[in-house]
Amino acid sequence: MTRIGIFGGTFDPPHLGHLILAETCADMLDLEYVLWVPAADPPHKRDRNVSSAQHRVAMIRAAIAGNARFVLSRVDVDRYGPQYSADTARIIAKQYSSEELFFLMGGDSLHDLLAWRDPDLLIERCHIGAVRRPGDKLEDVIALLYERFPMLERRLHVVEAPYIQISGTDIRERVHKGWSLRYRVPDKVIDYIQKVGLYQED
């Protein structure tokens, strides 16, 4: 059975940290593909302006070009929001009904899983690939999650990945200050940011 990863996020912009994390998960979880799923209306980021889906989709296309394992999915940007992970997984599960799905998240998101909308439905449809961050103490939260979701014991996979301290906030601030993005963002994404003038007012 083909294994497919679901890698969701705002990707504003997609950076080398995202690429390294996705490639590491693909290797460690033996994923045939990683679907990059940009959020159209992220419910947890309504306190700041997010670049249009059009720009973020274009930047993802530029970032993942040339990697046959990386595929853009418009499942969230082509539907009305807000988009919740359980709904995203439901739609992708219908699109890939014969495949084994792995929902990728950071260890910090695992801590918040109980507060997500319909986490039980997400776990029913997908394995969970949780990336451990330096200093993460996942064992305690994993024990709690196993009590709440017994199925998770067979569906949780902790991924050890290098910690790349790059963030979208940092990149947007660097653009605003006129600083270099080299070695933080793929060159094609830098070209796009400069071409359309993104983040100048952040």
N, C-alpha and C positions, 0 to 999 in steps of 0.2 A: 504494500500500500504506500502510495506517495505521501511524503510528509511536507506540509506547507506551513510556513510561519506567517503570522499576522503581526505586523509591526506598525502600530498606530502612533500618531503624535501630531503635534501642530506643525513641526518642521518649518520653523520660521526664523532662520532658514535651516535646511538640512546641512549638517556639518560632518567633519571627519569622525567625531565621536559616534554619531548615528551609524555611519558606514562601518566602523570597526565593530560596534556592538552587533549589528545585523550580520556581518560576515562571521563573527565568532559564534553566534547562535546557530547560523547555518551549518557551520562545521561541527559543533559539539552536539547538536540535536539531529544531525544528518538530514537537514532539510533540503528538499529538491528546489524549492522556491521560497523566497521571502516576499510577501505582499506588503508594499509600503502603502499605508492607508492614512492619508492626510485627513485630519478632522476639519469639517466645514465650520462647525459652530461648537468649539470645545466648551462644555458646560463649566469646567473649572477655571477658565481663563477669560471670564467676562469682565474682569476688572481692568483689562488692557485691550488696546486695539490690536487685532491680529491681521496680518497682511491678507489680502484677498486670496481665496482658494485658487484663482487663476494663477497668481504669482507663485504660490507655494507648490502647485502642481508642476509648473514649468521648471522650478528649481529642483524638484525631485527628479524629473526627467533628466535634467542635466547631470545631477549628482550620480545617478545609478546607471547612466549610459555606459555600455561596454561590459557590464556584469550580467551574465546570462541568468544568474540565480535571483536577481532583483527585478521585481515586477511592480509597476504602479497599479494600484486599485483605486477607482473613483467611487467606491461603494458609499462613502460618507458624503463626499462633496456633491454627489448627484441626487441627494435626497434632502428633505426638509429636516431641520434640526429641532432640538438638540439631539446629537448622536451619542448613544450610550454603547459601551463595549458589548453588552449582551445582545443588542440589536444588530450591531455590526457582525458579530460572530454568527448570528442566526442567518443573516443574508448570505454571508460567505459560505456557510455550511450548505446552503441550498445550491450555490454555484459550484461547489466542489464536494458534491455529496458522497463521492467514493474515496475521498482523500482523508488523511489524518491531519487535523489542524492543531497548531501550537500557537497559543496566544502569548506573545512576548511582552514582558514588562520588567521594569526595574524592581529591585528588592524593596525600594521605598513604596512602590505601588502595592506590593504584596501586603505590607503593613496596613494599607487602607482598604483592602479588598472587601472586608465586611461592610464598609460604608458605601460600596458601589451599588448601583441599581441591578438587581437580579443576578448576583454573583453565582448563585447555584445554576442558573441557566447557562452562564458562560462556561462553567466547569463541566457541565454535561456535554457541551458541544466541542470543547477544546481542551487539550492538554495546556498546562501553564508552564512557560519557560521564564523563570525568574532570574534575573541577572543580579548576582551578589555584588554590592558595592563595598569598598574598603570600610571596615568597621561595622558592617551590617551584622546585627544579631538576629538572624532569621529564625533560629531554632525555636525561640519562644513563640513567635507569631505563627510559625508552622504548626506547632503543637495545638494552638488554639483553633487554627483553621481546620486541622484534621478532625477535631471534635465536632466542629460545626458542619463540615463537608467531608464525611468519610470517604467519598469517591476520590477526593483530592490526593489521598495517599498513593493512588496508582497513576495520578495524572500531573503531579508536580515534579518539575525538573529544575534543579538549581544550576545555573550556568556561571562558571567562573570566567569573568572577562576582565581585560585590563581597564583600569579607571582612567579615562581621558577627560581631563578637567576643562571641557569646552562647553559653553552653554549658548543658547540663542540670545539670551539677555546680554552676555558679554559681546557677542558678535554685533548685535544691533548698536550697542554703545560704541564699539570700535568704529563702525561706519560713521556714526554721528560725529565722532572726534577726528575723523579722517585718518585713522590708524590702519595699518596693514591687516588683511585677513589671511595672508599667505600662511600655509601650514595649519590652518584651522578649518578652511572651507575649500571644497574642490574648485579648481581654477574656473571651470565652466559656470559654477554658481557665482563666483566672484564677478565674472563677466556679466552675468545676468543682473546681479544687484547693481552694478555700475551702469549698465545700459538703461535700466528703467528708473534708477534713482531711489531704490528702496532704502528705508531706515534713516533717511537724511534728517527727519524731524523727530525721531525717537529720543 
